[in-house]
Amino acid sequence: MTAPVYLFDLASRQAQWLATRQTTISGNVANANTPGYRARDVEPFAGVLDKTKLVMAATNNGHIGISPSTTEATKVKKSESWDTVYSKNSVSLEQELIKAGEVNRQHTLNTTIVKSFHRMLLTSVRTPS
């Protein structure tokens, strides 16, 4: 019996979270000159993981059933901005660019890990010639 590999599911969840965060950051930048606009950010990925529970499989009728919890990676909250300008707009372009750089680095790390794991799996199933 083989154990399932959850790395690809985890990487997919993080990629979805990164896409949501990038969309939120883009919205903040697009509204940088909108009076009264409040910058937003998504819940940290660690918080999303903390809410995700592993699903236990009931392989016997005597097992206690546990329902899986669903987690949304799209929970958006008000961002902690560095400052608020006269127009009551809390978007700091510098802060948003720093966040965009973080998203880019995290996405690059995510894809690099998935590529390496994929190569490792292909190497392990390759038959000797």
C-alpha positions as protocol buffer text, in pm:
chain_id: "A"
residue {
  index: 1
  type: MET
  ca { x: 0 y: 0 z: 0 }
}
residue {
  index: 2
  type: THR
  ca { x: 136 y: 344 z: -92 }
}
residue {
  index: 3
  type: ALA
  ca { x: 79 y: 663 z: 99 }
}
residue {
  index: 4
  type: PRO
  ca { x: -72 y: 959 z: -86 }
}
residue {
  index: 5
  type: VAL
  ca { x: 152 y: 1256 z: -161 }
}
residue {
  index: 6
  type: TYR
  ca { x: 9 y: 1582 z: -29 }
}
residue {
  index: 7
  type: LEU
  ca { x: 288 y: 1809 z: -152 }
}
residue {
  index: 8
  type: PHE
  ca { x: 117 y: 1885 z: -482 }
}
residue {
  index: 9
  type: ASP
  ca { x: -211 y: 1969 z: -305 }
}
residue {
  index: 10
  type: LEU
  ca { x: -27 y: 2197 z: -64 }
}
residue {
  index: 11
  type: ALA
  ca { x: 161 y: 2366 z: -348 }
}
residue {
  index: 12
  type: SER
  ca { x: -166 y: 2415 z: -537 }
}
residue {
  index: 13
  type: ARG
  ca { x: -330 y: 2574 z: -232 }
}
residue {
  index: 14
  type: GLN
  ca { x: -37 y: 2808 z: -188 }
}
residue {
  index: 15
  type: ALA
  ca { x: -43 y: 2900 z: -557 }
}
residue {
  index: 16
  type: GLN
  ca { x: -413 y: 2986 z: -526 }
}
residue {
  index: 17
  type: TRP
  ca { x: -339 y: 3193 z: -216 }
}
residue {
  index: 18
  type: LEU
  ca { x: -54 y: 3373 z: -394 }
}
residue {
  index: 19
  type: ALA
  ca { x: -280 y: 3451 z: -690 }
}
residue {
  index: 20
  type: THR
  ca { x: -543 y: 3593 z: -455 }
}
residue {
  index: 21
  type: ARG
  ca { x: -285 y: 3802 z: -275 }
}
residue {
  index: 22
  type: GLN
  ca { x: -142 y: 3932 z: -603 }
}
residue {
  index: 23
  type: THR
  ca { x: -493 y: 4028 z: -718 }
}
residue {
  index: 24
  type: THR
  ca { x: -553 y: 4213 z: -391 }
}
residue {
  index: 25
  type: ILE
  ca { x: -220 y: 4396 z: -420 }
}
residue {
  index: 26
  type: SER
  ca { x: -303 y: 4490 z: -780 }
}
residue {
  index: 27
  type: GLY
  ca { x: -637 y: 4628 z: -664 }
}
residue {
  index: 28
  type: ASN
  ca { x: -460 y: 4838 z: -402 }
}
residue {
  index: 29
  type: VAL
  ca { x: -221 y: 4979 z: -660 }
}
residue {
  index: 30
  type: ALA
  ca { x: -506 y: 5048 z: -903 }
}
residue {
  index: 31
  type: ASN
  ca { x: -690 y: 5246 z: -633 }
}
residue {
  index: 32
  type: ALA
  ca { x: -384 y: 5435 z: -508 }
}
residue {
  index: 33
  type: ASN
  ca { x: -542 y: 5768 z: -608 }
}
residue {
  index: 34
  type: THR
  ca { x: -899 y: 5687 z: -503 }
}
residue {
  index: 35
  type: PRO
  ca { x: -1002 y: 5912 z: -212 }
}
residue {
  index: 36
  type: GLY
  ca { x: -1100 y: 5717 z: 100 }
}
residue {
  index: 37
  type: TYR
  ca { x: -985 y: 5379 z: -36 }
}
residue {
  index: 38
  type: ARG
  ca { x: -847 y: 5147 z: 232 }
}
residue {
  index: 39
  type: ALA
  ca { x: -564 y: 4911 z: 136 }
}
residue {
  index: 40
  type: ARG
  ca { x: -644 y: 4543 z: 176 }
}
residue {
  index: 41
  type: ASP
  ca { x: -447 y: 4226 z: 222 }
}
residue {
  index: 42
  type: VAL
  ca { x: -533 y: 3856 z: 248 }
}
residue {
  index: 43
  type: GLU
  ca { x: -507 y: 3637 z: 552 }
}
residue {
  index: 44
  type: PRO
  ca { x: -150 y: 3498 z: 587 }
}
residue {
  index: 45
  type: PHE
  ca { x: -99 y: 3152 z: 437 }
}
residue {
  index: 46
  type: ALA
  ca { x: 2 y: 3016 z: 778 }
}
residue {
  index: 47
  type: GLY
  ca { x: -346 y: 3108 z: 901 }
}
residue {
  index: 48
  type: VAL
  ca { x: -502 y: 2926 z: 606 }
}
residue {
  index: 49
  type: LEU
  ca { x: -295 y: 2615 z: 687 }
}
residue {
  index: 50
  type: ASP
  ca { x: -388 y: 2631 z: 1056 }
}
residue {
  index: 51
  type: LYS
  ca { x: -756 y: 2611 z: 961 }
}
residue {
  index: 52
  type: THR
  ca { x: -702 y: 2321 z: 720 }
}
residue {
  index: 53
  type: LYS
  ca { x: -753 y: 1987 z: 884 }
}
residue {
  index: 54
  type: LEU
  ca { x: -640 y: 1654 z: 751 }
}
residue {
  index: 55
  type: VAL
  ca { x: -933 y: 1431 z: 664 }
}
residue {
  index: 56
  type: MET
  ca { x: -935 y: 1100 z: 843 }
}
residue {
  index: 57
  type: ALA
  ca { x: -1054 y: 803 z: 640 }
}
residue {
  index: 58
  type: ALA
  ca { x: -1308 y: 572 z: 801 }
}
residue {
  index: 59
  type: THR
  ca { x: -1205 y: 226 z: 682 }
}
residue {
  index: 60
  type: ASN
  ca { x: -1425 y: 44 z: 934 }
}
residue {
  index: 61
  type: ASN
  ca { x: -1787 y: 98 z: 1038 }
}
residue {
  index: 62
  type: GLY
  ca { x: -1668 y: 133 z: 1398 }
}
residue {
  index: 63
  type: HIS
  ca { x: -1457 y: 439 z: 1317 }
}
residue {
  index: 64
  type: ILE
  ca { x: -1579 y: 780 z: 1426 }
}
residue {
  index: 65
  type: GLY
  ca { x: -1650 y: 1007 z: 1130 }
}
residue {
  index: 66
  type: ILE
  ca { x: -1495 y: 1352 z: 1115 }
}
residue {
  index: 67
  type: SER
  ca { x: -1616 y: 1601 z: 858 }
}
residue {
  index: 68
  type: PRO
  ca { x: -1347 y: 1794 z: 673 }
}
residue {
  index: 69
  type: SER
  ca { x: -1330 y: 2170 z: 711 }
}
residue {
  index: 70
  type: THR
  ca { x: -1313 y: 2390 z: 408 }
}
residue {
  index: 71
  type: THR
  ca { x: -1082 y: 2687 z: 399 }
}
residue {
  index: 72
  type: GLU
  ca { x: -1113 y: 2989 z: 177 }
}
residue {
  index: 73
  type: ALA
  ca { x: -788 y: 3150 z: 71 }
}
residue {
  index: 74
  type: THR
  ca { x: -975 y: 3461 z: -38 }
}
residue {
  index: 75
  type: LYS
  ca { x: -1046 y: 3613 z: 303 }
}
residue {
  index: 76
  type: VAL
  ca { x: -951 y: 3978 z: 261 }
}
residue {
  index: 77
  type: LYS
  ca { x: -884 y: 4214 z: 549 }
}
residue {
  index: 78
  type: LYS
  ca { x: -779 y: 4575 z: 578 }
}
residue {
  index: 79
  type: SER
  ca { x: -406 y: 4610 z: 539 }
}
residue {
  index: 80
  type: GLU
  ca { x: -185 y: 4758 z: 807 }
}
residue {
  index: 81
  type: SER
  ca { x: -69 y: 5063 z: 617 }
}
residue {
  index: 82
  type: TRP
  ca { x: 234 y: 5272 z: 693 }
}
residue {
  index: 83
  type: ASP
  ca { x: 49 y: 5601 z: 668 }
}
residue {
  index: 84
  type: THR
  ca { x: -273 y: 5771 z: 565 }
}
residue {
  index: 85
  type: VAL
  ca { x: -258 y: 6071 z: 338 }
}
residue {
  index: 86
  type: TYR
  ca { x: -486 y: 6376 z: 329 }
}
residue {
  index: 87
  type: SER
  ca { x: -738 y: 6203 z: 99 }
}
residue {
  index: 88
  type: LYS
  ca { x: -785 y: 5934 z: 369 }
}
residue {
  index: 89
  type: ASN
  ca { x: -635 y: 5681 z: 127 }
}
residue {
  index: 90
  type: SER
  ca { x: -419 y: 5421 z: 303 }
}
residue {
  index: 91
  type: VAL
  ca { x: -239 y: 5279 z: -3 }
}
residue {
  index: 92
  type: SER
  ca { x: 139 y: 5307 z: 9 }
}
residue {
  index: 93
  type: LEU
  ca { x: 284 y: 5219 z: -331 }
}
residue {
  index: 94
  type: GLU
  ca { x: 619 y: 5133 z: -174 }
}
residue {
  index: 95
  type: GLN
  ca { x: 452 y: 4890 z: 65 }
}
residue {
  index: 96
  type: GLU
  ca { x: 247 y: 4732 z: -216 }
}
residue {
  index: 97
  type: LEU
  ca { x: 560 y: 4685 z: -430 }
}
residue {
  index: 98
  type: ILE
  ca { x: 736 y: 4515 z: -139 }
}
residue {
  index: 99
  type: LYS
  ca { x: 437 y: 4280 z: -102 }
}
residue {
  index: 100
  type: ALA
  ca { x: 439 y: 4210 z: -478 }
}
residue {
  index: 101
  type: GLY
  ca { x: 809 y: 4118 z: -452 }
}
residue {
  index: 102
  type: GLU
  ca { x: 731 y: 3881 z: -164 }
}
residue {
  index: 103
  type: VAL
  ca { x: 458 y: 3714 z: -370 }
}
residue {
  index: 104
  type: ASN
  ca { x: 699 y: 3676 z: -663 }
}
residue {
  index: 105
  type: ARG
  ca { x: 966 y: 3515 z: -443 }
}
residue {
  index: 106
  type: GLN
  ca { x: 714 y: 3280 z: -280 }
}
residue {
  index: 107
  type: HIS
  ca { x: 574 y: 3177 z: -617 }
}
residue {
  index: 108
  type: THR
  ca { x: 924 y: 3109 z: -751 }
}
residue {
  index: 109
  type: LEU
  ca { x: 1004 y: 2897 z: -443 }
}
residue {
  index: 110
  type: ASN
  ca { x: 675 y: 2710 z: -479 }
}
residue {
  index: 111
  type: THR
  ca { x: 735 y: 2621 z: -845 }
}
residue {
  index: 112
  type: THR
  ca { x: 1099 y: 2528 z: -781 }
}
residue {
  index: 113
  type: ILE
  ca { x: 1000 y: 2285 z: -505 }
}
residue {
  index: 114
  type: VAL
  ca { x: 725 y: 2130 z: -720 }
}
residue {
  index: 115
  type: LYS
  ca { x: 966 y: 2089 z: -1014 }
}
residue {
  index: 116
  type: SER
  ca { x: 1227 y: 1923 z: -791 }
}
residue {
  index: 117
  type: PHE
  ca { x: 973 y: 1689 z: -634 }
}
residue {
  index: 118
  type: HIS
  ca { x: 834 y: 1601 z: -976 }
}
residue {
  index: 119
  type: ARG
  ca { x: 1184 y: 1518 z: -1104 }
}
residue {
  index: 120
  type: MET
  ca { x: 1243 y: 1305 z: -793 }
}
residue {
  index: 121
  type: LEU
  ca { x: 918 y: 1112 z: -852 }
}
residue {
  index: 122
  type: LEU
  ca { x: 1004 y: 1055 z: -1219 }
}
residue {
  index: 123
  type: THR
  ca { x: 1349 y: 931 z: -1122 }
}
residue {
  index: 124
  type: SER
  ca { x: 1207 y: 691 z: -865 }
}
residue {
  index: 125
  type: VAL
  ca { x: 964 y: 528 z: -1110 }
}
residue {
  index: 126
  type: ARG
  ca { x: 1206 y: 508 z: -1402 }
}
residue {
  index: 127
  type: THR
  ca { x: 1299 y: 152 z: -1481 }
}
residue {
  index: 128
  type: PRO
  ca { x: 1665 y: 60 z: -1520 }
}
residue {
  index: 129
  type: SER
  ca { x: 1767 y: -8 z: -1878 }
}
